[in-house]
Amino acid sequence: MIGPANLQCNLYILQRQKFLETKIVNFARTSTENNVNNSNFDLWHYRIGYPFDSVIQQIKGQFPYVKHDHKLVCDYCHLATQCKLSFPISINYTASCFDLIHMDIWGPLSICSIHGHKYFLTIVDDFSRNTWVFLMKAKSETRTLIQNFISNIYSIQKEI
């Protein structure tokens, strides 16, 4: 048993005052502090259901043994908090390759590639749906990659 809680709107709300007063909880708190790697913020973040940083700050204020790492980057949180919907169906119709291309930069990756790449540039041809992916160590490489890509396309089209 962790402590007394009331059921409200299908959630158990922990009664903090009673929680801190019970001997059982003090024992549970001690065993939690001893058995769980408290510097591992991931565990607490996952247990509570990936809360926002402000929620973790409140929990940290009430339960000081919960260690909070501000540098933590949670991939699941980034995916879950994306608020943009899919792009609407395009009304642009292309007649041939490279009439319209789409580009996107993604990164920084939480784990670098073997060669130190943190970002990638994706280029998609609207007509053929051919896709090119370029790995980058820094965002500043984007301009050069796009210029080289376009010059390669022009040289290929001249040959045809």
N, CA and C atoms as an extended XYZ file, in Angstrom:
480
Properties=species:S:1:pos:R:3:atomname:S:1:resname:S:1:resid:I:1 pbc="F F F"
N         0.846       -1.184        0.000 N   MET     1
C         0.000        0.000        0.000 CA  MET     1
C         0.888        1.244        0.000 C   MET     1
N         0.568        2.171       -0.863 N   ILE     2
C         1.329        3.420       -0.936 CA  ILE     2
C         0.743        4.455        0.008 C   ILE     2
N        -0.579        4.572        0.019 N   GLY     3
C        -1.234        5.549        0.866 CA  GLY     3
C        -2.688        5.693        0.482 C   GLY     3
N        -3.471        6.422        1.271 N   PRO     4
C        -4.896        6.589        0.971 CA  PRO     4
C        -5.115        7.514       -0.225 C   PRO     4
N        -6.143        7.168       -1.007 N   ALA     5
C        -6.478        7.975       -2.183 CA  ALA     5
C        -7.979        7.938       -2.391 C   ALA     5
N        -8.513        8.995       -2.947 N   ASN     6
C        -9.932        9.074       -3.287 CA  ASN     6
C       -10.101        8.902       -4.784 C   ASN     6
N       -11.172        8.206       -5.177 N   LEU     7
C       -11.472        8.023       -6.589 CA  LEU     7
C       -12.315        9.205       -7.058 C   LEU     7
N       -11.785        9.986       -8.005 N   GLN     8
C       -12.498       11.131       -8.566 CA  GLN     8
C       -12.356       11.085      -10.074 C   GLN     8
N       -13.483       11.024      -10.776 N   CYS     9
C       -13.485       11.011      -12.245 CA  CYS     9
C       -12.580        9.903      -12.783 C   CYS     9
N       -12.713        8.710      -12.203 N   ASN    10
C       -11.941        7.533      -12.621 CA  ASN    10
C       -10.435        7.686      -12.418 C   ASN    10
N       -10.011        8.604      -11.547 N   LEU    11
C        -8.603        8.757      -11.195 CA  LEU    11
C        -8.464        8.676       -9.681 C   LEU    11
N        -7.411        8.040       -9.211 N   TYR    12
C        -7.138        8.001       -7.786 CA  TYR    12
C        -6.277        9.200       -7.424 C   TYR    12
N        -6.807       10.062       -6.560 N   ILE    13
C        -6.105       11.262       -6.124 CA  ILE    13
C        -5.476       10.966       -4.761 C   ILE    13
N        -4.152       11.022       -4.701 N   LEU    14
C        -3.413       10.720       -3.488 CA  LEU    14
C        -3.597       11.845       -2.477 C   LEU    14
N        -3.941       11.481       -1.243 N   GLN    15
C        -4.095       12.468       -0.175 CA  GLN    15
C        -2.717       12.673        0.443 C   GLN    15
N        -2.093       13.761        0.081 N   ARG    16
C        -0.690       13.988        0.426 CA  ARG    16
C        -0.456       14.039        1.935 C   ARG    16
N        -1.301       14.743        2.673 N   GLN    17
C        -1.084       14.874        4.120 CA  GLN    17
C        -1.132       13.512        4.798 C   GLN    17
N        -2.152       12.737        4.485 N   LYS    18
C        -2.254       11.410        5.091 CA  LYS    18
C        -1.129       10.515        4.585 C   LYS    18
N        -0.741       10.748        3.366 N   PHE    19
C         0.343        9.978        2.756 CA  PHE    19
C         1.628       10.159        3.558 C   PHE    19
N         1.927       11.387        3.915 N   LEU    20
C         3.171       11.671        4.626 CA  LEU    20
C         3.118       11.249        6.092 C   LEU    20
N         1.893       11.124        6.657 N   GLU    21
C         1.764       10.811        8.073 CA  GLU    21
C         1.831        9.315        8.367 C   GLU    21
N         1.588        8.483        7.389 N   THR    22
C         1.517        7.048        7.664 CA  THR    22
C         2.899        6.414        7.705 C   THR    22
N         3.043        5.458        8.631 N   LYS    23
C         4.315        4.747        8.746 CA  LYS    23
C         4.540        3.855        7.533 C   LYS    23
N         3.457        3.312        7.004 N   ILE    24
C         3.584        2.435        5.836 CA  ILE    24
C         4.197        3.201        4.680 C   ILE    24
N         3.737        4.427        4.521 N   VAL    25
C         4.247        5.226        3.416 CA  VAL    25
C         5.695        5.598        3.645 C   VAL    25
N         6.047        5.919        4.885 N   ASN    26
C         7.445        6.226        5.164 CA  ASN    26
C         8.333        5.025        4.849 C   ASN    26
N         7.831        3.822        5.159 N   PHE    27
C         8.581        2.622        4.800 CA  PHE    27
C         8.653        2.477        3.279 C   PHE    27
N         7.516        2.685        2.608 N   ALA    28
C         7.494        2.575        1.145 CA  ALA    28
C         8.413        3.617        0.521 C   ALA    28
N         8.400        4.807        1.093 N   ARG    29
C         9.248        5.877        0.574 CA  ARG    29
C        10.724        5.507        0.711 C   ARG    29
N        11.085        4.968        1.900 N   THR    30
C        12.468        4.565        2.131 CA  THR    30
C        12.864        3.445        1.189 C   THR    30
N        11.987        2.455        1.030 N   SER    31
C        12.334        1.346        0.146 CA  SER    31
C        12.401        1.805       -1.300 C   SER    31
N        11.553        2.749       -1.667 N   THR    32
C        11.606        3.279       -3.029 CA  THR    32
C        12.907        4.020       -3.251 C   THR    32
N        13.304        4.820       -2.251 N   GLU    33
C        14.556        5.569       -2.381 CA  GLU    33
C        15.752        4.630       -2.477 C   GLU    33
N        15.683        3.514       -1.765 N   ASN    34
C        16.819        2.597       -1.757 CA  ASN    34
C        16.845        1.673       -2.965 C   ASN    34
N        15.680        1.275       -3.448 N   ASN    35
C        15.621        0.259       -4.496 CA  ASN    35
C        15.540        0.817       -5.903 C   ASN    35
N        15.122        2.044       -6.049 N   VAL    36
C        14.952        2.621       -7.379 CA  VAL    36
C        16.065        3.628       -7.619 C   VAL    36
N        16.624        3.597       -8.781 N   ASN    37
C        17.650        4.575       -9.145 CA  ASN    37
C        16.953        5.918       -9.345 C   ASN    37
N        16.974        6.758       -8.312 N   ASN    38
C        16.237        8.016       -8.363 CA  ASN    38
C        16.807        9.003       -9.362 C   ASN    38
N        18.058        8.819       -9.747 N   SER    39
C        18.597        9.710      -10.762 CA  SER    39
C        18.036        9.361      -12.132 C   SER    39
N        17.389        8.194      -12.228 N   ASN    40
C        16.787        7.784      -13.482 CA  ASN    40
C        15.403        8.404      -13.591 C   ASN    40
N        15.358        9.595      -14.138 N   PHE    41
C        14.106       10.322      -14.279 CA  PHE    41
C        13.158        9.613      -15.237 C   PHE    41
N        13.707        8.863      -16.180 N   ASP    42
C        12.877        8.154      -17.154 CA  ASP    42
C        11.816        7.309      -16.458 C   ASP    42
N        12.225        6.601      -15.418 N   LEU    43
C        11.312        5.712      -14.719 CA  LEU    43
C        10.105        6.472      -14.185 C   LEU    43
N        10.351        7.594      -13.533 N   TRP    44
C         9.243        8.382      -13.005 CA  TRP    44
C         8.413        8.966      -14.137 C   TRP    44
N         9.052        9.396      -15.166 N   HIS    45
C         8.355        9.973      -16.317 CA  HIS    45
C         7.417        8.933      -16.937 C   HIS    45
N         7.877        7.691      -17.071 N   TYR    46
C         7.060        6.627      -17.655 CA  TYR    46
C         5.950        6.197      -16.699 C   TYR    46
N         6.260        6.105      -15.403 N   ARG    47
C         5.270        5.679      -14.410 CA  ARG    47
C         4.060        6.608      -14.383 C   ARG    47
N         4.318        7.890      -14.495 N   ILE    48
C         3.249        8.878      -14.352 CA  ILE    48
C         2.519        9.096      -15.671 C   ILE    48
N         3.017        8.542      -16.746 N   GLY    49
C         2.310        8.647      -18.021 CA  GLY    49
C         2.770        9.799      -18.878 C   GLY    49
N         4.071       10.082      -18.903 N   TYR    50
C         4.657       11.106      -19.773 CA  TYR    50
C         4.060       12.497      -19.534 C   TYR    50
N         4.095       12.992      -18.296 N   PRO    51
C         3.507       14.310      -18.032 CA  PRO    51
C         4.388       15.440      -18.552 C   PRO    51
N         3.771       16.627      -18.629 N   PHE    52
C         4.513       17.822      -19.023 CA  PHE    52
C         5.530       18.179      -17.944 C   PHE    52
N         6.502       18.991      -18.300 N   ASP    53
C         7.562       19.408      -17.394 CA  ASP    53
C         6.999       20.114      -16.163 C   ASP    53
N         5.938       20.904      -16.342 N   SER    54
C         5.352       21.628      -15.206 CA  SER    54
C         4.784       20.660      -14.167 C   SER    54
N         4.230       19.547      -14.613 N   VAL    55
C         3.693       18.547      -13.687 CA  VAL    55
C         4.828       17.902      -12.901 C   VAL    55
N         5.911       17.589      -13.588 N   ILE    56
C         7.071       16.995      -12.919 CA  ILE    56
C         7.643       17.956      -11.884 C   ILE    56
N         7.658       19.247      -12.186 N   GLN    57
C         8.151       20.240      -11.222 CA  GLN    57
C         7.290       20.230       -9.957 C   GLN    57
N         5.958       20.095      -10.117 N   GLN    58
C         5.069       20.036       -8.956 CA  GLN    58
C         5.340       18.780       -8.131 C   GLN    58
N         5.518       17.665       -8.809 N   ILE    59
C         5.792       16.409       -8.115 CA  ILE    59
C         7.125       16.495       -7.387 C   ILE    59
N         8.111       17.073       -8.046 N   LYS    60
C         9.438       17.223       -7.438 CA  LYS    60
C         9.352       18.078       -6.180 C   LYS    60
N         8.495       19.104       -6.194 N   GLY    61
C         8.333       19.951       -5.022 CA  GLY    61
C         7.722       19.207       -3.846 C   GLY    61
N         6.807       18.269       -4.131 N   GLN    62
C         6.145       17.523       -3.067 CA  GLN    62
C         6.939       16.300       -2.620 C   GLN    62
N         7.659       15.696       -3.549 N   PHE    63
C         8.425       14.486       -3.259 CA  PHE    63
C         9.869       14.716       -3.693 C   PHE    63
N        10.705       15.242       -2.799 N   PRO    64
C        12.049       15.678       -3.182 CA  PRO    64
C        12.975       14.559       -3.660 C   PRO    64
N        12.646       13.301       -3.373 N   TYR    65
C        13.528       12.217       -3.813 CA  TYR    65
C        13.383       11.915       -5.304 C   TYR    65
N        12.396       12.516       -5.963 N   VAL    66
C        12.264       12.359       -7.414 CA  VAL    66
C        13.230       13.333       -8.068 C   VAL    66
N        14.210       12.808       -8.742 N   LYS    67
C        15.216       13.647       -9.405 CA  LYS    67
C        14.731       13.998      -10.804 C   LYS    67
N        14.905       15.245      -11.180 N   HIS    68
C        14.435       15.714      -12.491 CA  HIS    68
C        15.614       16.151      -13.339 C   HIS    68
N        15.732       15.540      -14.509 N   ASP    69
C        16.797       15.883      -15.446 CA  ASP    69
C        16.208       16.749      -16.551 C   ASP    69
N        16.565       18.036      -16.571 N   HIS    70
C        16.015       18.959      -17.571 CA  HIS    70
C        16.505       18.640      -18.977 C   HIS    70
N        17.594       17.899      -19.082 N   LYS    71
C        18.168       17.606      -20.392 CA  LYS    71
C        17.513       16.404      -21.063 C   LYS    71
N        16.600       15.727      -20.355 N   LEU    72
C        15.953       14.547      -20.910 CA  LEU    72
C        15.133       14.916      -22.141 C   LEU    72
N        15.318       14.172      -23.202 N   VAL    73
C        14.509       14.341      -24.406 CA  VAL    73
C        13.730       13.054      -24.587 C   VAL    73
N        12.415       13.132      -24.462 N   CYS    74
C        11.562       11.952      -24.576 CA  CYS    74
C        10.939       11.925      -25.966 C   CYS    74
N        11.316       10.930      -26.758 N   ASP    75
C        10.796       10.830      -28.122 CA  ASP    75
C         9.281       10.663      -28.136 C   ASP    75
N         8.739        9.905      -27.172 N   TYR    76
C         7.299        9.693      -27.128 CA  TYR    76
C         6.552       10.993      -26.851 C   TYR    76
N         7.118       11.835      -25.993 N   CYS    77
C         6.474       13.124      -25.702 CA  CYS    77
C         6.447       14.011      -26.938 C   CYS    77
N         7.533       14.001      -27.706 N   HIS    78
C         7.559       14.802      -28.927 CA  HIS    78
C         6.480       14.337      -29.895 C   HIS    78
N         6.323       13.032      -30.025 N   LEU    79
C         5.305       12.501      -30.930 CA  LEU    79
C         3.904       12.805      -30.416 C   LEU    79
N         3.712       12.668      -29.108 N   ALA    80
C         2.386       12.854      -28.533 CA  ALA    80
C         1.942       14.307      -28.526 C   ALA    80
N         2.878       15.238      -28.460 N   THR    81
C         2.501       16.645      -28.363 CA  THR    81
C         2.465       17.357      -29.705 C   THR    81
N         2.670       16.630      -30.788 N   GLN    82
C         2.552       17.268      -32.094 CA  GLN    82
C         1.096       17.657      -32.298 C   GLN    82
N         0.876       18.911      -32.610 N   CYS    83
C        -0.498       19.384      -32.716 CA  CYS    83
C        -0.929       19.620      -34.156 C   CYS    83
N        -0.002       19.545      -35.088 N   LYS    84
C        -0.372       19.786      -36.476 CA  LYS    84
C        -1.010       18.540      -37.070 C   LYS    84
N        -2.064       18.747      -37.811 N   LEU    85
C        -2.711       17.646      -38.502 CA  LEU    85
C        -2.009       17.402      -39.826 C   LEU    85
N        -2.378       16.326      -40.470 N   SER    86
C        -1.809       16.021      -41.777 CA  SER    86
C        -2.127       17.140      -42.752 C   SER    86
N        -1.291       17.249      -43.766 N   PHE    87
C        -1.521       18.264      -44.781 CA  PHE    87
C        -2.793       17.939      -45.553 C   PHE    87
N        -3.555       18.962      -45.947 N   PRO    88
C        -4.750       18.689      -46.752 CA  PRO    88
C        -4.342       18.164      -48.129 C   PRO    88
N        -5.271       17.502      -48.788 N   ILE    89
C        -4.998       16.976      -50.120 CA  ILE    89
C        -4.676       18.139      -51.045 C   ILE    89
N        -3.581       17.987      -51.775 N   SER    90
C        -3.088       19.063      -52.631 CA  SER    90
C        -3.972       19.235      -53.857 C   SER    90
N        -4.155       20.487      -54.249 N   ILE    91
C        -4.882       20.754      -55.492 CA  ILE    91
C        -3.909       20.977      -56.643 C   ILE    91
N        -2.607       20.938      -56.348 N   ASN    92
C        -1.590       21.082      -57.388 CA  ASN    92
C        -1.348       19.737      -58.057 C   ASN    92
N        -1.421       19.732      -59.362 N   TYR    93
C        -1.132       18.516      -60.112 CA  TYR    93
C         0.066       18.788      -61.001 C   TYR    93
N         1.072       17.948      -60.878 N   THR    94
C         2.284       18.134      -61.663 CA  THR    94
C         2.226       17.256      -62.905 C   THR    94
N         2.814       17.759      -63.986 N   ALA    95
C         2.782       17.046      -65.264 CA  ALA    95
C         4.030       16.205      -65.489 C   ALA    95
N         5.131       16.552      -64.827 N   SER    96
C         6.365       15.785      -65.016 CA  SER    96
C         7.219       15.855      -63.755 C   SER    96
N         8.272       15.057      -63.768 N   CYS    97
C         9.174       15.004      -62.610 CA  CYS    97
C         9.800       16.371      -62.338 C   CYS    97
N         9.940       16.677      -61.105 N   PHE    98
C        10.609       17.876      -60.594 CA  PHE    98
C         9.885       19.180      -60.926 C   PHE    98
N         8.602       19.099      -61.316 N   ASP    99
C         7.808       20.323      -61.412 CA  ASP    99
C         7.581       20.889      -60.009 C   ASP    99
N         7.434       19.998      -59.055 N   LEU   100
C         7.208       20.395      -57.669 CA  LEU   100
C         7.906       19.375      -56.770 C   LEU   100
N         8.732       19.874      -55.854 N   ILE   101
C         9.381       18.988      -54.889 CA  ILE   101
C         9.071       19.482      -53.479 C   ILE   101
N         9.026       18.544      -52.562 N   HIS   102
C         8.761       18.848      -51.156 CA  HIS   102
C        10.014       18.513      -50.363 C   HIS   102
N        10.348       19.367      -49.395 N   MET   103
C        11.542       19.160      -48.576 CA  MET   103
C        11.187       19.323      -47.107 C   MET   103
N        11.894       18.561      -46.287 N   ASP   104
C        11.690       18.654      -44.848 CA  ASP   104
C        12.998       18.317      -44.142 C   ASP   104
N        13.261       19.026      -43.062 N   ILE   105
C        14.433       18.748      -42.222 CA  ILE   105
C        13.914       18.190      -40.905 C   ILE   105
N        14.564       17.138      -40.422 N   TRP   106
C        14.165       16.545      -39.158 CA  TRP   106
C        15.386       16.422      -38.264 C   TRP   106
N        15.219       16.746      -36.997 N   GLY   107
C        16.316       16.610      -36.047 CA  GLY   107
C        16.242       17.691      -34.989 C   GLY   107
N        17.117       17.697      -34.049 N   PRO   108
C        18.241       16.780      -33.884 CA  PRO   108
C        17.777       15.434      -33.338 C   PRO   108
N        18.413       14.377      -33.787 N   LEU   109
C        18.133       13.037      -33.295 CA  LEU   109
C        18.686       12.909      -31.883 C   LEU   109
N        18.011       12.157      -31.044 N   SER   110
C        18.485       11.992      -29.668 CA  SER   110
C        19.763       11.154      -29.620 C   SER   110
N        19.944       10.280      -30.607 N   ILE   111
C        21.164        9.477      -30.697 CA  ILE   111
C        21.774        9.719      -32.069 C   ILE   111
N        23.028       10.118      -32.105 N   CYS   112
C        23.719       10.378      -33.375 CA  CYS   112
C        23.985        9.070      -34.107 C   CYS   112
N        24.157        9.175      -35.421 N   SER   113
C        24.558        8.009      -36.206 CA  SER   113
C        26.024        7.688      -35.912 C   SER   113
N        26.488        6.609      -36.462 N   ILE   114
C        27.880        6.197      -36.246 CA  ILE   114
C        28.850        7.288      -36.687 C   ILE   114
N        28.487        8.013      -37.741 N   HIS   115
C        29.358        9.050      -38.288 CA  HIS   115
C        29.043       10.439      -37.738 C   HIS   115
N        28.175       10.529      -36.723 N   GLY   116
C        27.903       11.801      -36.068 CA  GLY   116
C        26.791       12.624      -36.689 C   GLY   116
N        25.942       12.017      -37.514 N   HIS   117
C        24.839       12.758      -38.130 CA  HIS   117
C        23.690       12.909      -37.136 C   HIS   117
N        23.169       14.141      -37.029 N   LYS   118
C        22.086       14.440      -36.097 CA  LYS   118
C        20.797       14.854      -36.802 C   LYS   118
N        20.887       15.245      -38.052 N   TYR   119
C        19.737       15.744      -38.805 CA  TYR   119
C        19.620       14.984      -40.117 C   TYR   119
N        18.416       15.042      -40.709 N   PHE   120
C        18.326       14.568      -42.077 CA  PHE   120
C        17.363       15.423      -42.876 C   PHE   120
N        17.682       15.536      -44.145 N   LEU   121
C        16.888       16.296      -45.110 CA  LEU   121
C        16.200       15.294      -46.017 C   LEU   121
N        14.887       15.413      -46.146 N   THR   122
C        14.118       14.546      -47.027 CA  THR   122
C        13.597       15.375      -48.180 C   THR   122
N        13.780       14.878      -49.398 N   ILE   123
C        13.272       15.542      -50.599 CA  ILE   123
C        12.379       14.546      -51.330 C   ILE   123
N        11.150       14.966      -51.653 N   VAL   124
C        10.191       14.108      -52.349 CA  VAL   124
C         9.735       14.803      -53.618 C   VAL   124
N         9.813       14.087      -54.741 N   ASP   125
C         9.296       14.596      -56.009 CA  ASP   125
C         7.792       14.352      -56.029 C   ASP   125
N         7.019       15.407      -56.264 N   ASP   126
C         5.565       15.318      -56.212 CA  ASP   126
C         5.006       14.396      -57.294 C   ASP   126
N         5.587       14.405      -58.469 N   PHE   127
C         5.064       13.625      -59.591 CA  PHE   127
C         5.382       12.134      -59.443 C   PHE   127
N         6.642       11.810      -59.243 N   SER   128
C         7.064       10.405      -59.209 CA  SER   128
C         7.038        9.795      -57.808 C   SER   128
N         6.981       10.641      -56.796 N   ARG   129
C         7.060       10.233      -55.390 CA  ARG   129
C         8.412        9.616      -55.040 C   ARG   129
N         9.410        9.827      -55.886 N   ASN   130
C        10.766        9.411      -55.538 CA  ASN   130
C        11.224       10.226      -54.338 C   ASN   130
N        11.955        9.572      -53.457 N   THR   131
C        12.374       10.206      -52.207 CA  THR   131
C        13.885       10.090      -52.035 C   THR   131
N        14.505       11.183      -51.613 N   TRP   132
C        15.933       11.224      -51.316 CA  TRP   132
C        16.088       11.655      -49.869 C   TRP   132
N        16.977       10.992      -49.163 N   VAL   133
C        17.255       11.332      -47.768 CA  VAL   133
C        18.749       11.618      -47.646 C   VAL   133
N        19.067       12.791      -47.096 N   PHE   134
C        20.456       13.211      -46.908 CA  PHE   134
C        20.713       13.383      -45.417 C   PHE   134
N        21.743       12.716      -44.915 N   LEU   135
C        22.112       12.849      -43.506 CA  LEU   135
C        23.024       14.055      -43.330 C   LEU   135
N        22.835       14.772      -42.222 N   MET   136
C        23.622       15.986      -41.965 CA  MET   136
C        24.116       15.985      -40.518 C   MET   136
N        25.304       16.502      -40.324 N   LYS   137
C        25.841       16.667      -38.976 CA  LYS   137
C        25.333       17.958      -38.345 C   LYS   137
N        25.010       18.949      -39.195 N   ALA   138
C        24.502       20.238      -38.710 CA  ALA   138
C        23.465       20.758      -39.697 C   ALA   138
N        22.534       21.557      -39.199 N   LYS   139
C        21.509       22.142      -40.070 CA  LYS   139
C        22.111       23.053      -41.127 C   LYS   139
N        23.255       23.602      -40.829 N   SER   140
C        23.896       24.540      -41.749 CA  SER   140
C        24.300       23.882      -43.070 C   SER   140
N        24.311       22.562      -43.136 N   GLU   141
C        24.637       21.851      -44.371 CA  GLU   141
C        23.474       21.854      -45.368 C   GLU   141
N        22.293       22.264      -44.934 N   THR   142
C        21.088       22.171      -45.750 CA  THR   142
C        21.209       22.933      -47.059 C   THR   142
N        21.637       24.171      -47.002 N   ARG   143
C        21.711       25.007      -48.209 CA  ARG   143
C        22.586       24.352      -49.286 C   ARG   143
N        23.754       23.880      -48.893 N   THR   144
C        24.674       23.248      -49.846 CA  THR   144
C        24.057       21.985      -50.441 C   THR   144
N        23.415       21.181      -49.604 N   LEU   145
C        22.786       19.954      -50.099 CA  LEU   145
C        21.693       20.258      -51.120 C   LEU   145
N        20.863       21.260      -50.832 N   ILE   146
C        19.782       21.615      -51.760 CA  ILE   146
C        20.359       22.160      -53.065 C   ILE   146
N        21.353       23.021      -52.973 N   GLN   147
C        21.972       23.566      -54.192 CA  GLN   147
C        22.584       22.453      -55.043 C   GLN   147
N        23.277       21.524      -54.412 N   ASN   148
C        23.863       20.399      -55.147 CA  ASN   148
C        22.784       19.511      -55.763 C   ASN   148
N        21.711       19.286      -55.022 N   PHE   149
C        20.616       18.462      -55.525 CA  PHE   149
C        19.993       19.095      -56.770 C   PHE   149
N        19.702       20.392      -56.696 N   ILE   150
C        19.079       21.085      -57.831 CA  ILE   150
C        20.021       21.124      -59.032 C   ILE   150
N        21.299       21.369      -58.804 N   SER   151
C        22.242       21.383      -59.931 CA  SER   151
C        22.354       19.995      -60.572 C   SER   151
N        22.298       18.947      -59.774 N   ASN   152
C        22.300       17.588      -60.328 CA  ASN   152
C        21.054       17.327      -61.165 C   ASN   152
N        19.915       17.811      -60.712 N   ILE   153
C        18.666       17.640      -61.466 CA  ILE   153
C        18.769       18.365      -62.805 C   ILE   153
N        19.268       19.599      -62.796 N   TYR   154
C        19.422       20.350      -64.054 CA  TYR   154
C        20.373       19.636      -65.012 C   TYR   154
N        21.463       19.112      -64.497 N   SER   155
C        22.419       18.427      -65.382 CA  SER   155
C        21.821       17.141      -65.953 C   SER   155
N        21.025       16.437      -65.174 N   ILE   156
C        20.364       15.223      -65.679 CA  ILE   156
C        19.333       15.582      -66.743 C   ILE   156
N        18.556       16.643      -66.513 N   GLN   157
C        17.532       17.040      -67.487 CA  GLN   157
C        18.156       17.525      -68.791 C   GLN   157
N        19.329       18.140      -68.734 N   LYS   158
C        20.012       18.585      -69.956 CA  LYS   158
C        20.459       17.388      -70.789 C   LYS   158
N        20.860       16.313      -70.113 N   GLU   159
C        21.303       15.120      -70.821 CA  GLU   159
C        20.146       14.419      -71.515 C   GLU   159
N        18.968       14.553      -70.960 N   ILE   160
C        17.789       13.895      -71.546 CA  ILE   160
C        17.281       14.742      -72.652 C   ILE   160
